[in-house]
Amino acid sequence: MGVRLGIPDNLAGAPLPRRLAWLTAARLLFLLAALAGFGAFYLRGGGGQSLSAQLGWGTLAFAFASAGVYAAVLRSGRHLEWLASAQLVVDQATWTVLVYLSGGAVSGATSFYGLTCVAGAVLTGLRGAGVAAFSGGLLYVTLVGLLERRWLAPPPDQPALLYRISQNETVFYVLVNLLMLVVVTLLAGFLAERLRVASGRLVAAEERAEQAERLALLGRLAAGLAHEIRNPLGAIAGSVELLREGASSDEDRELCGIIQREAGRLEDLVTDMMDLTRTRKPEIADVDAARVAREVVELSSRSGRGVSDVRIEYSGSECQWIRADAAQLRQLIWNLVRNAVQASSPGDAVDVRVEAGAGEVLLGVSDRGPGIDASARERLFDAFFTTRSHGTGVGLAVVKAIADAHGFGIEVESEEGQGARFVVHLGRSLGSAAAGPDAAA
């Protein structure tokens, strides 16, 4: 039947199968309680053969049978939306029988229609509440119409005065109950939607908290190991350089080059870990973003693949002043350039551009790599998520952390097989002239 008992507070945010399971269990508990109370009333009073008793027993039997069908369909995991609607309609039909037995249009049992609307909102939101309201209102109006036209006789064992009301009174009760259904439906649907949104935000907050906890643990680990790792890496790099200078064959020099590249990759990994877990507040000042970008391009062109097989070019403005932390801005651009280089094939070019547009400064870093799949784009800035077999998924997470700390926006433009372009909105432009600290005076 329609009363929902023992429902946990977080039920509305649970998946539909779980909500159906809880509401089906609550229905069975209510049926057992109703069976006990109904039996005690009629068996003790000796009215077990009356029409009201027969209808009551029949309704309880049908409700138990329906609950069994609900459980079977729920166990199959199929047609759950249909099952939710069917439960609501059957509940409203059950209340209609109770309304018929307790006064018709003037019955106080009409309030149970509203309870089923609330249950519908819990199940499927405004849609479920609407199904419950429409079915309940239709059944109630039909019942009242049948009684008013004398096509359905009142129960002979109930007080006849309850069913003898004027036409105006009938219209009044019908309008009041239908208005009640509309108000309850809209209110329950609105609250269910707000609860759904709040539950989604809570899940997102829990995920962020878990990620923050993992990063804090990583930070403690990185802080303890960074010094111990960097010292051996420095010794390895220096020793290999000496061996390479004294190597007598091209094969030996090539092997030494491999060791140096891998040692450099480990150094980058340690640096990324420290950058990701370091929580330093930006020291905002006037910064020439174009100059910082050119410095990063020049530096990256003299190291790694920028020396060998990938061209790194700057093609933006000569000067663009913004408000930012210069060191963190340099780290953001460096990580974007390094990501673009890693995505590039031999002979490709990486383009870096800083320019003004619509009153703000835009940083663009483009590559001609394989592009980014649409499904991976949503998680691109998540820590430890990477689409490359040798990636760590830390560099872009550092970019996102720096951007968030500054209030910068990031967009990713990419088509599979057509490369990718990262665009960072660096905020309001202070002008392209010498607008640095001296300009503020």
C-alpha positions in Angstrom: 0.0 0.0 0.0 1.0 3.6 -0.1 2.6 4.5 3.3 6.4 4.6 3.2 8.0 3.5 6.5 11.6 3.2 7.6 13.1 5.1 4.6 16.7 6.2 5.1 17.6 9.9 4.7 19.8 9.3 1.7 17.3 7.2 -0.2 16.4 9.9 -2.7 20.0 10.0 -3.9 20.3 6.3 -4.2 20.0 4.4 -7.6 16.5 3.5 -8.7 16.8 -0.3 -7.9 17.8 0.5 -4.3 15.0 3.0 -3.9 12.5 0.4 -5.2 13.8 -2.2 -2.9 13.5 0.0 0.2 10.0 1.1 -0.8 8.8 -2.4 -1.6 10.1 -3.6 1.8 8.4 -0.7 3.5 5.1 -1.6 1.7 5.3 -5.2 3.0 5.9 -4.0 6.6 2.9 -1.7 6.3 0.7 -4.5 4.8 1.6 -6.8 7.7 0.6 -4.1 10.2 -2.6 -3.3 8.3 -3.4 -7.0 8.2 -3.0 -7.3 12.0 -5.1 -4.2 12.7 -7.8 -5.1 10.2 -8.1 -8.6 11.5 -8.3 -7.5 15.1 -11.0 -5.0 14.4 -13.3 -7.1 12.3 -12.7 -10.5 13.8 -13.3 -9.3 17.3 -16.2 -7.1 16.3 -17.9 -9.9 14.4 -18.3 -7.9 11.2 -16.1 -10.1 9.1 -19.0 -10.8 6.6 -19.8 -7.1 5.9 -19.1 -5.5 2.5 -16.4 -3.3 4.0 -14.7 -6.3 5.5 -14.8 -8.2 2.3 -13.4 -5.3 0.3 -10.7 -4.8 2.9 -9.7 -8.4 2.8 -9.7 -8.4 -1.0 -7.6 -5.3 -1.1 -5.1 -6.6 1.3 -4.8 -9.9 -0.7 -4.3 -8.0 -3.9 -1.7 -5.7 -2.3 0.2 -8.8 -1.0 0.1 -10.4 -4.5 1.2 -7.1 -6.1 4.2 -6.9 -3.7 5.2 -10.4 -4.7 5.1 -9.3 -8.4 7.1 -6.1 -7.6 9.8 -8.2 -5.9 10.0 -10.6 -8.8 10.4 -7.8 -11.4 12.9 -6.0 -9.2 15.0 -9.1 -8.9 15.1 -9.4 -12.7 16.4 -5.9 -12.9 14.3 -5.1 -16.0 11.5 -2.6 -16.6 12.2 -0.7 -13.4 10.7 2.5 -14.6 7.5 0.7 -15.4 7.6 -1.0 -12.0 7.9 2.3 -10.2 4.9 3.7 -12.1 2.9 0.5 -11.6 3.5 0.7 -7.8 2.3 4.3 -7.7 -0.9 3.5 -9.6 -1.8 0.5 -7.5 -1.2 2.4 -4.3 -3.6 5.1 -5.5 -6.2 2.5 -6.4 -5.7 1.0 -2.9 -6.4 4.4 -1.3 -9.4 4.8 -3.5 -11.0 1.7 -2.0 -10.3 3.1 1.4 -11.8 6.5 0.4 -14.9 4.6 -0.8 -15.3 2.8 2.5 -14.8 5.9 4.7 -17.1 8.6 3.3 -16.4 9.1 -0.4 -15.8 12.7 -1.3 -15.5 13.8 2.3 -13.2 11.0 3.4 -10.1 12.0 5.3 -8.3 9.1 3.6 -7.8 11.4 0.5 -4.6 12.7 2.3 -3.0 9.3 1.5 -3.0 10.3 -2.2 -0.5 13.0 -1.3 1.7 10.5 0.5 1.9 8.4 -2.7 2.9 11.6 -4.6 5.8 12.1 -2.2 6.8 8.5 -2.8 6.7 9.0 -6.5 9.0 12.0 -6.2 11.4 9.9 -4.2 11.4 7.2 -6.9 11.6 9.2 -10.1 11.4 12.8 -9.2 8.7 15.1 -10.7 7.7 12.4 -13.2 6.9 9.9 -10.5 5.0 12.6 -8.5 3.0 13.5 -11.6 2.1 9.9 -12.3 0.9 9.5 -8.7 -1.1 12.8 -8.8 -2.7 12.1 -12.2 -3.7 8.5 -11.3 -4.9 9.5 -7.8 -6.9 12.5 -9.1 -8.5 10.4 -11.9 -9.5 7.6 -9.5 -10.9 10.0 -6.9 -12.9 12.0 -9.4 -14.2 8.8 -11.0 -15.3 7.5 -7.6 -17.0 10.7 -6.6 -18.8 10.9 -9.9 -20.1 7.3 -9.6 -21.3 8.0 -6.1 -22.9 11.3 -7.1 -24.8 9.8 -10.0 -25.9 6.8 -7.8 -24.2 4.4 -10.3 -22.2 3.1 -7.3 -24.1 2.5 -4.0 -22.4 3.5 -0.7 -21.3 0.6 1.5 -24.5 -0.6 3.4 -22.5 -1.1 6.6 -21.2 2.5 6.7 -23.1 5.6 8.0 -25.3 6.8 5.1 -25.0 10.5 6.2 -21.4 10.6 5.1 -22.4 10.1 1.5 -25.4 12.4 1.5 -23.8 15.8 0.6 -25.0 18.5 -1.8 -23.6 19.0 -5.3 -21.9 22.2 -4.2 -20.2 20.4 -1.3 -19.1 17.7 -3.7 -17.5 20.2 -6.1 -15.8 21.9 -3.1 -14.3 18.7 -1.8 -13.2 17.6 -5.3 -11.5 21.0 -6.0 -9.8 21.1 -2.6 -8.4 17.6 -3.0 -7.2 18.1 -6.5 -5.5 21.4 -5.5 -3.9 19.4 -2.6 -2.5 16.9 -5.2 -1.1 19.6 -7.4 0.6 21.5 -4.6 2.1 18.3 -3.1 3.3 17.1 -6.5 5.0 20.4 -7.3 6.6 20.7 -3.9 7.7 17.1 -3.7 9.1 17.2 -7.2 11.0 20.4 -6.5 12.4 19.0 -3.2 13.4 15.7 -4.9 15.2 17.6 -7.6 17.0 19.8 -5.1 18.0 16.7 -3.1 19.2 15.0 -6.3 21.4 18.0 -7.1 22.7 18.1 -3.5 23.5 14.4 -3.5 25.4 14.9 -6.7 27.4 17.7 -5.2 28.0 15.6 -2.1 29.4 12.8 -4.2 31.6 15.2 -6.0 32.8 16.7 -2.7 33.6 13.2 -1.4 35.6 12.5 -4.5 37.5 15.7 -4.1 38.2 14.9 -0.5 39.5 11.5 -1.4 41.7 13.0 -4.1 43.0 15.6 -1.6 43.7 12.8 0.9 45.6 10.9 -1.7 47.6 14.0 -2.7 48.4 14.7 0.9 49.7 11.2 1.3 51.7 11.6 -1.9 53.0 14.9 -0.7 54.4 13.4 2.5 55.9 10.6 0.5 57.3 12.9 -2.1 58.8 15.3 0.5 60.6 12.4 2.2 61.9 10.8 -1.0 62.6 13.8 -3.3 66.0 14.6 -1.7 67.0 10.9 -1.6 66.1 10.4 -5.2 67.5 13.6 -6.6 71.0 13.1 -5.2 71.5 9.7 -6.8 70.0 11.0 -10.1 72.5 13.9 -10.1 75.4 11.5 -9.5 74.1 9.2 -12.2 73.7 12.0 -14.7 77.2 13.4 -14.0 78.9 10.0 -14.2 77.2 9.1 -17.4 78.2 12.4 -19.0 81.9 11.6 -18.1 81.5 8.1 -19.6 79.9 9.5 -22.7 82.8 11.9 -23.3 85.3 9.0 -23.0 83.2 6.5 -24.9 85.1 4.8 -27.8 82.2 3.8 -29.9 78.9 5.2 -31.2 77.0 2.3 -29.5 78.5 3.2 -26.1 77.6 6.9 -26.6 74.0 5.9 -27.6 73.6 3.8 -24.4 74.9 6.7 -22.3 72.3 9.0 -24.0 69.5 6.6 -23.1 70.6 6.6 -19.5 70.7 10.4 -19.4 67.2 10.7 -21.0 65.7 8.2 -18.5 67.4 10.0 -15.6 66.0 13.2 -16.8 62.5 11.7 -17.0 62.8 10.6 -13.4 63.9 14.1 -12.4 60.8 15.5 -14.2 58.6 13.0 -12.4 60.0 14.0 -9.0 59.5 17.7 -9.8 55.9 17.1 -10.9 55.1 15.2 -7.7 56.5 18.1 -5.6 54.7 20.7 -7.7 51.4 18.9 -7.4 51.5 18.4 -3.7 53.0 21.8 -2.8 50.2 24.2 -1.7 51.9 27.6 -2.1 49.5 30.6 -2.5 50.3 32.6 -5.6 52.2 35.9 -5.1 50.3 38.1 -7.5 52.2 40.8 -9.4 52.3 42.4 -12.8 53.9 39.9 -15.2 54.7 40.0 -18.9 53.1 36.7 -20.0 54.5 37.0 -23.5 58.1 37.3 -22.2 57.6 34.3 -19.8 56.3 32.2 -22.7 59.3 33.1 -24.9 61.7 32.2 -22.1 60.0 28.8 -21.7 60.1 28.2 -25.5 63.8 29.1 -25.6 64.6 26.8 -22.6 62.6 23.9 -23.9 64.2 24.2 -27.3 67.5 23.6 -25.8 66.6 20.4 -23.9 65.0 17.0 -24.5 63.3 16.5 -27.8 63.3 20.2 -28.5 67.0 19.7 -29.5 66.5 16.6 -31.6 63.2 16.0 -33.4 60.4 18.5 -32.3 60.4 22.2 -33.2 59.1 24.5 -30.5 58.1 28.0 -31.8 56.6 31.1 -30.3 54.3 33.1 -32.6 52.4 35.5 -30.3 52.6 39.1 -29.1 55.8 40.7 -28.0 54.4 41.9 -24.7 51.2 41.2 -22.8 51.0 42.2 -19.1 48.7 40.4 -16.7 48.4 39.8 -13.0 49.9 36.5 -11.9 52.6 34.7 -10.0 55.5 34.7 -12.4 57.1 31.4 -11.2 53.8 29.5 -11.3 52.9 31.0 -14.7 56.3 29.7 -16.0 55.6 26.3 -14.5 52.1 26.2 -16.1 53.5 27.1 -19.6 56.4 24.7 -19.2 54.1 21.8 -18.4 51.8 22.6 -21.3 54.8 22.7 -23.7 56.2 19.5 -22.3 52.8 17.8 -22.7 52.6 19.0 -26.3 56.2 17.8 -27.1 55.4 14.3 -25.6 52.3 14.1 -27.9 54.2 15.1 -31.0 55.8 12.8 -33.6 59.4 13.4 -34.9 59.4 16.3 -37.3 56.3 18.0 -35.8 56.1 21.5 -34.4 54.7 22.9 -31.2 53.3 26.4 -31.3 53.1 28.7 -28.3 51.1 31.9 -28.6 50.2 34.7 -26.1 47.8 37.3 -27.5 45.0 39.6 -26.4 41.4 39.0 -27.3 38.1 40.6 -26.1 39.9 42.4 -23.2 41.7 39.4 -21.8 45.0 37.6 -22.5 45.0 34.1 -24.0 47.7 31.6 -23.9 47.6 28.9 -26.6 49.8 25.8 -26.9 49.2 23.6 -30.0 50.6 20.3 -31.2 50.1 18.1 -34.2 49.8 14.9 -32.3 47.1 12.2 -32.4 44.6 14.4 -30.7 42.5 13.6 -27.6 39.6 11.3 -27.5 36.3 12.9 -26.4 35.9 10.4 -23.5 39.4 11.2 -22.2 38.9 14.9 -22.4 36.7 15.1 -19.2 39.4 13.4 -17.1 42.4 15.1 -18.8 43.3 17.2 -15.7 42.7 14.5 -13.1 45.9 13.5 -11.2 47.5 10.3 -12.4 45.2 10.0 -15.5 47.1 9.7 -18.7 46.4 8.5 -22.3 50.1 7.6 -22.9 51.8 4.4 -22.0 54.8 6.3 -20.5 52.9 9.2 -19.0 52.3 9.8 -15.3 49.2 12.0 -15.5 50.7 14.6 -13.2 51.8 17.5 -15.5 48.4 18.6 -16.6 47.1 18.2 -13.0 49.7 20.7 -12.0 48.5 23.0 -14.8 44.9 22.7 -13.5 46.0 23.4 -9.9 47.9 26.6 -10.9 45.1 27.8 -13.1 42.5 27.2 -10.3 44.7 29.1 -7.8 44.8 32.1 -10.2 41.2 31.9 -11.4 42.3 31.1 -15.0 40.0 29.2 -17.3 41.3 26.3 -19.5 39.8 25.0 -22.7 40.9 22.0 -24.8 40.3 22.0 -28.5 41.0 18.7 -30.2 39.9 16.4 -32.9 41.1 12.8 -33.0 44.0 12.6 -35.4 44.2 16.4 -35.8 46.3 17.4 -32.8 45.3 19.4 -29.7 45.3 23.0 -28.6 45.2 24.1 -24.9 43.9 27.6 -24.4 44.3 29.3 -21.0 42.4 32.5 -20.2 44.9 34.5 -18.3 42.6 37.2 -17.2 42.3 40.9 -17.9 45.0 42.5 -20.1 47.0 45.3 -18.5 48.1 46.4 -22.0 51.0 45.6 -24.2 53.2 48.6 -23.2 55.5 48.6 -20.2 52.7 48.2 -17.7 54.6 46.5 -15.0 55.1 47.7 -11.5 56.2 51.2 -12.7 53.0 51.7 -14.6 50.9 51.4 -11.5 52.3 54.6 -10.0 
